[in-house]
Amino acid sequence: MTNHFYSINRGKSGLTPSDITRATSSTSGDDIELRLADGASLTRKDVILALEAFEKLWHDPGSAPGGTNFPAL
């Protein structure tokens, strides 16, 4: 099964399609990357719920398993 990687560099807004890189392998040159497993039968809703969970975690890093091992925002 193939994975899909979506990545963006710091300072980009994502407002234009060229801000986001989509590939089937990791792009080690970009700052932030999201990997989606094709074989997992993910729906759009699954991905949105996961992203919302990450967003909550970033707002309250103390609630993360293992504490606050996140870069400062």
MODELLER restraints for C-alpha pairs under 7 A, 6 or more apart:
rsr = mdl.restraints
at = mdl.atoms
rsr.add(forms.Gaussian(group=physical.xy_distance, feature=features.Distance(at['CA:1:A'], at['CA:38:A']), mean=6.25, stdev=0.5))
rsr.add(forms.Gaussian(group=physical.xy_distance, feature=features.Distance(at['CA:1:A'], at['CA:39:A']), mean=5.56, stdev=0.5))
rsr.add(forms.Gaussian(group=physical.xy_distance, feature=features.Distance(at['CA:2:A'], at['CA:24:A']), mean=6.67, stdev=0.5))
rsr.add(forms.Gaussian(group=physical.xy_distance, feature=features.Distance(at['CA:2:A'], at['CA:37:A']), mean=6.77, stdev=0.5))
rsr.add(forms.Gaussian(group=physical.xy_distance, feature=features.Distance(at['CA:2:A'], at['CA:38:A']), mean=5.74, stdev=0.5))
rsr.add(forms.Gaussian(group=physical.xy_distance, feature=features.Distance(at['CA:3:A'], at['CA:24:A']), mean=5.68, stdev=0.5))
rsr.add(forms.Gaussian(group=physical.xy_distance, feature=features.Distance(at['CA:3:A'], at['CA:35:A']), mean=6.56, stdev=0.5))
rsr.add(forms.Gaussian(group=physical.xy_distance, feature=features.Distance(at['CA:3:A'], at['CA:36:A']), mean=5.63, stdev=0.5))
rsr.add(forms.Gaussian(group=physical.xy_distance, feature=features.Distance(at['CA:3:A'], at['CA:37:A']), mean=4.63, stdev=0.5))
rsr.add(forms.Gaussian(group=physical.xy_distance, feature=features.Distance(at['CA:3:A'], at['CA:38:A']), mean=5.49, stdev=0.5))
rsr.add(forms.Gaussian(group=physical.xy_distance, feature=features.Distance(at['CA:4:A'], at['CA:23:A']), mean=5.85, stdev=0.5))
rsr.add(forms.Gaussian(group=physical.xy_distance, feature=features.Distance(at['CA:4:A'], at['CA:24:A']), mean=4.70, stdev=0.5))
rsr.add(forms.Gaussian(group=physical.xy_distance, feature=features.Distance(at['CA:4:A'], at['CA:25:A']), mean=6.91, stdev=0.5))
rsr.add(forms.Gaussian(group=physical.xy_distance, feature=features.Distance(at['CA:4:A'], at['CA:35:A']), mean=5.70, stdev=0.5))
rsr.add(forms.Gaussian(group=physical.xy_distance, feature=features.Distance(at['CA:4:A'], at['CA:36:A']), mean=5.19, stdev=0.5))
rsr.add(forms.Gaussian(group=physical.xy_distance, feature=features.Distance(at['CA:4:A'], at['CA:37:A']), mean=6.54, stdev=0.5))
rsr.add(forms.Gaussian(group=physical.xy_distance, feature=features.Distance(at['CA:5:A'], at['CA:22:A']), mean=5.66, stdev=0.5))
rsr.add(forms.Gaussian(group=physical.xy_distance, feature=features.Distance(at['CA:5:A'], at['CA:23:A']), mean=5.23, stdev=0.5))
rsr.add(forms.Gaussian(group=physical.xy_distance, feature=features.Distance(at['CA:5:A'], at['CA:24:A']), mean=5.88, stdev=0.5))
rsr.add(forms.Gaussian(group=physical.xy_distance, feature=features.Distance(at['CA:5:A'], at['CA:25:A']), mean=6.32, stdev=0.5))
rsr.add(forms.Gaussian(group=physical.xy_distance, feature=features.Distance(at['CA:5:A'], at['CA:26:A']), mean=6.12, stdev=0.5))
rsr.add(forms.Gaussian(group=physical.xy_distance, feature=features.Distance(at['CA:5:A'], at['CA:33:A']), mean=6.64, stdev=0.5))
rsr.add(forms.Gaussian(group=physical.xy_distance, feature=features.Distance(at['CA:5:A'], at['CA:34:A']), mean=5.56, stdev=0.5))
rsr.add(forms.Gaussian(group=physical.xy_distance, feature=features.Distance(at['CA:5:A'], at['CA:35:A']), mean=4.51, stdev=0.5))
rsr.add(forms.Gaussian(group=physical.xy_distance, feature=features.Distance(at['CA:5:A'], at['CA:36:A']), mean=6.36, stdev=0.5))
rsr.add(forms.Gaussian(group=physical.xy_distance, feature=features.Distance(at['CA:6:A'], at['CA:20:A']), mean=6.62, stdev=0.5))
rsr.add(forms.Gaussian(group=physical.xy_distance, feature=features.Distance(at['CA:6:A'], at['CA:21:A']), mean=5.57, stdev=0.5))
rsr.add(forms.Gaussian(group=physical.xy_distance, feature=features.Distance(at['CA:6:A'], at['CA:22:A']), mean=4.66, stdev=0.5))
rsr.add(forms.Gaussian(group=physical.xy_distance, feature=features.Distance(at['CA:6:A'], at['CA:23:A']), mean=6.67, stdev=0.5))
rsr.add(forms.Gaussian(group=physical.xy_distance, feature=features.Distance(at['CA:6:A'], at['CA:33:A']), mean=5.65, stdev=0.5))
rsr.add(forms.Gaussian(group=physical.xy_distance, feature=features.Distance(at['CA:6:A'], at['CA:34:A']), mean=5.15, stdev=0.5))
rsr.add(forms.Gaussian(group=physical.xy_distance, feature=features.Distance(at['CA:6:A'], at['CA:35:A']), mean=6.52, stdev=0.5))
rsr.add(forms.Gaussian(group=physical.xy_distance, feature=features.Distance(at['CA:7:A'], at['CA:20:A']), mean=5.64, stdev=0.5))
rsr.add(forms.Gaussian(group=physical.xy_distance, feature=features.Distance(at['CA:7:A'], at['CA:21:A']), mean=5.13, stdev=0.5))
rsr.add(forms.Gaussian(group=physical.xy_distance, feature=features.Distance(at['CA:7:A'], at['CA:22:A']), mean=6.66, stdev=0.5))
rsr.add(forms.Gaussian(group=physical.xy_distance, feature=features.Distance(at['CA:7:A'], at['CA:30:A']), mean=6.16, stdev=0.5))
rsr.add(forms.Gaussian(group=physical.xy_distance, feature=features.Distance(at['CA:7:A'], at['CA:32:A']), mean=5.48, stdev=0.5))
rsr.add(forms.Gaussian(group=physical.xy_distance, feature=features.Distance(at['CA:7:A'], at['CA:33:A']), mean=4.17, stdev=0.5))
rsr.add(forms.Gaussian(group=physical.xy_distance, feature=features.Distance(at['CA:7:A'], at['CA:34:A']), mean=6.19, stdev=0.5))
rsr.add(forms.Gaussian(group=physical.xy_distance, feature=features.Distance(at['CA:8:A'], at['CA:19:A']), mean=6.26, stdev=0.5))
rsr.add(forms.Gaussian(group=physical.xy_distance, feature=features.Distance(at['CA:8:A'], at['CA:20:A']), mean=4.99, stdev=0.5))
rsr.add(forms.Gaussian(group=physical.xy_distance, feature=features.Distance(at['CA:8:A'], at['CA:21:A']), mean=6.33, stdev=0.5))
rsr.add(forms.Gaussian(group=physical.xy_distance, feature=features.Distance(at['CA:8:A'], at['CA:30:A']), mean=5.83, stdev=0.5))
rsr.add(forms.Gaussian(group=physical.xy_distance, feature=features.Distance(at['CA:8:A'], at['CA:31:A']), mean=6.28, stdev=0.5))
rsr.add(forms.Gaussian(group=physical.xy_distance, feature=features.Distance(at['CA:8:A'], at['CA:32:A']), mean=5.51, stdev=0.5))
rsr.add(forms.Gaussian(group=physical.xy_distance, feature=features.Distance(at['CA:8:A'], at['CA:33:A']), mean=6.64, stdev=0.5))
rsr.add(forms.Gaussian(group=physical.xy_distance, feature=features.Distance(at['CA:9:A'], at['CA:30:A']), mean=5.09, stdev=0.5))
rsr.add(forms.Gaussian(group=physical.xy_distance, feature=features.Distance(at['CA:9:A'], at['CA:31:A']), mean=4.80, stdev=0.5))
rsr.add(forms.Gaussian(group=physical.xy_distance, feature=features.Distance(at['CA:9:A'], at['CA:32:A']), mean=6.28, stdev=0.5))
rsr.add(forms.Gaussian(group=physical.xy_distance, feature=features.Distance(at['CA:10:A'], at['CA:31:A']), mean=6.05, stdev=0.5))
rsr.add(forms.Gaussian(group=physical.xy_distance, feature=features.Distance(at['CA:12:A'], at['CA:19:A']), mean=5.99, stdev=0.5))
rsr.add(forms.Gaussian(group=physical.xy_distance, feature=features.Distance(at['CA:14:A'], at['CA:20:A']), mean=6.18, stdev=0.5))
rsr.add(forms.Gaussian(group=physical.xy_distance, feature=features.Distance(at['CA:57:A'], at['CA:63:A']), mean=6.81, stdev=0.5))
rsr.add(forms.Gaussian(group=physical.xy_distance, feature=features.Distance(at['CA:57:A'], at['CA:64:A']), mean=6.37, stdev=0.5))
rsr.add(forms.Gaussian(group=physical.xy_distance, feature=features.Distance(at['CA:61:A'], at['CA:67:A']), mean=6.86, stdev=0.5))
rsr.add(forms.Gaussian(group=physical.xy_distance, feature=features.Distance(at['CA:61:A'], at['CA:68:A']), mean=5.21, stdev=0.5))
rsr.add(forms.Gaussian(group=physical.xy_distance, feature=features.Distance(at['CA:61:A'], at['CA:70:A']), mean=7.00, stdev=0.5))
rsr.add(forms.Gaussian(group=physical.xy_distance, feature=features.Distance(at['CA:62:A'], at['CA:68:A']), mean=5.22, stdev=0.5))
